[in-house]
Structures are given as C-alpha cells and as structure tokens.
Amino acid sequence: MTEPLDAIAIAAEVFAWLALPVGIVLLAVGIGRRAWSSRYTTAKAVVATVRDRDAKIRWFGAEGDVRESTSPLTGQIPAVGDARTVWVHPSRPDTPRLDDPAHDGRVLLTLGGILTTVGAIATIIAFVLPLMASA
C-alpha cells in the first residue's frame, strides 16, 4: 500500500518544485505591474491631425503645458477635433496610452495565484502522504 502513496508524494513534490517558485515570481511581477499602472492619470486629448493610420493628439500636462504625441490608430479613424481620453504616467508625460491601464497585471496575478496555490497544495501532499504511508 505504501508504493502508490510514495509515487503520488514524489509527483506532488515535482509539482511543488515547478509550480511554487514560478507562481511566486509571477505574483511579484503582477503586483509590480499593478503598482506601476496605478500611477497613471487621465487627461482629455484632442485629435489635431490624422494621416493614414496615425493621429497627432494634444493634451494639457500636469503643469498646464500643452503636450503632443503621434499615436497609431486602431479601429475607427477619428475626425480632427474629436476628444479622446488618454492615460499619462508621471515618469513618461510625453507618451500617453490610449487604452485603460486598469487591466495591467491581472493575467500575471491570476496565473501566479493559481500556480502558487497548486504548489502549496502539492507541498502539503508531498509531506502528508509519506506520514500516512508509515502509519
């Protein structure tokens, strides 16, 4: 009866060695990414010019100065004068984002949480099964 439990304990230990460190690293990277993306602020930008698939947009910076950037367009081409919401990071005020940074790091956190949980359960199983086999 001990041989199947020993085999399961060895397999659980392999899962623990693989899943736990990778999960912890993914959690750390996901938390860092979420912390970085939480610093973005929103600004209203206006489309100044449109050429082919690029648009030049202008917005007011944090100090009240006018900022300008050229962004590639996806989807519907806007008209000159259209308003857009942009997200600006304080360390890169001249490079706005057109997509909402609220979703940054979610996949890393989810995958890291799953792998960390699987690794922790596998660690417990790897320790408990040999104790049950010897009893």
C-alpha positions in Angstrom: 0.0 0.0 0.0 2.9 2.4 0.5 4.2 2.2 -3.1 1.2 4.1 -4.7 1.3 6.8 -1.9 5.1 7.2 -2.3 4.6 7.6 -6.1 1.9 10.3 -5.5 4.1 12.0 -3.0 7.0 12.2 -5.4 4.8 13.5 -8.2 3.4 16.1 -5.8 6.9 17.2 -4.9 7.7 17.6 -8.5 4.6 19.8 -8.9 5.6 21.8 -5.9 9.2 22.4 -7.2 7.8 23.6 -10.5 4.6 25.5 -9.6 5.5 27.2 -6.4 8.6 29.3 -7.5 7.1 30.2 -10.8 3.8 31.2 -9.2 5.6 33.4 -6.6 7.6 35.1 -9.3 4.5 35.8 -11.4 2.7 37.2 -8.3 5.7 39.5 -7.6 5.8 40.7 -11.2 2.0 41.2 -11.3 2.0 43.2 -8.1 4.8 45.4 -9.5 2.9 45.9 -12.8 -0.3 46.8 -10.9 1.7 49.3 -8.7 3.2 50.9 -11.9 -0.2 51.2 -13.7 -1.9 52.7 -10.6 0.2 55.9 -11.1 -1.4 56.7 -14.5 -3.6 59.8 -14.6 -6.3 60.6 -17.1 -6.3 63.6 -19.4 -8.6 64.7 -22.2 -6.8 64.9 -25.6 -7.9 66.4 -28.9 -7.1 64.9 -32.3 -5.1 67.6 -34.1 -4.3 65.8 -37.4 -4.9 62.5 -39.0 -2.6 60.9 -41.6 -3.2 57.4 -42.9 -3.3 55.3 -39.7 -1.6 57.8 -37.3 -3.2 60.6 -35.4 -1.4 63.5 -33.7 -3.1 64.2 -30.3 -2.7 67.2 -27.9 -3.5 67.4 -24.2 -2.6 69.6 -21.2 0.1 68.2 -19.0 0.1 68.2 -15.2 1.8 71.6 -15.1 -0.6 73.1 -17.6 1.7 72.9 -20.6 0.5 71.6 -23.9 1.8 68.1 -24.8 1.7 66.4 -28.2 2.2 62.9 -29.4 1.6 60.8 -32.5 -0.3 57.6 -31.9 -1.1 54.7 -34.2 -4.8 54.3 -34.8 -6.8 51.1 -34.4 -10.4 50.7 -35.3 -12.4 53.7 -36.5 -10.5 56.7 -37.7 -11.3 59.8 -35.7 -12.1 63.2 -37.2 -9.9 66.2 -36.4 -11.2 67.8 -33.2 -12.5 64.6 -31.7 -11.9 64.3 -27.9 -10.1 61.2 -26.6 -9.3 60.1 -23.0 -5.6 59.3 -22.6 -3.6 57.9 -19.7 -0.3 59.6 -18.8 2.4 58.2 -16.5 4.3 60.8 -14.4 7.7 59.4 -15.4 6.7 59.5 -19.2 4.5 62.5 -19.6 5.1 62.7 -23.4 4.0 59.1 -24.1 0.2 58.7 -23.5 -1.7 55.5 -23.5 -4.9 55.2 -25.4 -6.0 52.0 -23.5 -7.1 51.9 -19.9 -4.2 50.6 -17.7 -6.6 49.2 -15.1 -6.2 45.8 -16.6 -2.4 45.7 -16.4 -1.0 42.7 -14.4 -4.3 40.9 -14.0 -3.3 37.9 -16.0 0.0 37.7 -14.1 -1.7 37.9 -10.8 -4.3 35.2 -11.7 -1.8 32.8 -13.2 0.6 33.4 -10.3 -2.2 32.8 -7.7 -3.2 29.6 -9.4 0.4 28.3 -9.6 1.2 29.3 -6.1 -1.9 27.6 -4.7 -1.2 24.4 -6.7 2.4 24.5 -5.5 1.3 25.0 -1.9 -1.2 22.1 -2.0 1.4 19.9 -3.7 3.9 20.7 -0.9 1.4 19.7 1.7 0.5 16.5 -0.1 4.2 15.7 -0.5 4.7 16.0 3.3 1.5 14.3 4.4 1.4 11.2 2.2 4.7 9.7 3.4 3.4 10.2 7.0 0.2 8.4 6.2 2.2 5.6 4.5 4.3 4.9 7.5 1.4 4.9 9.9 
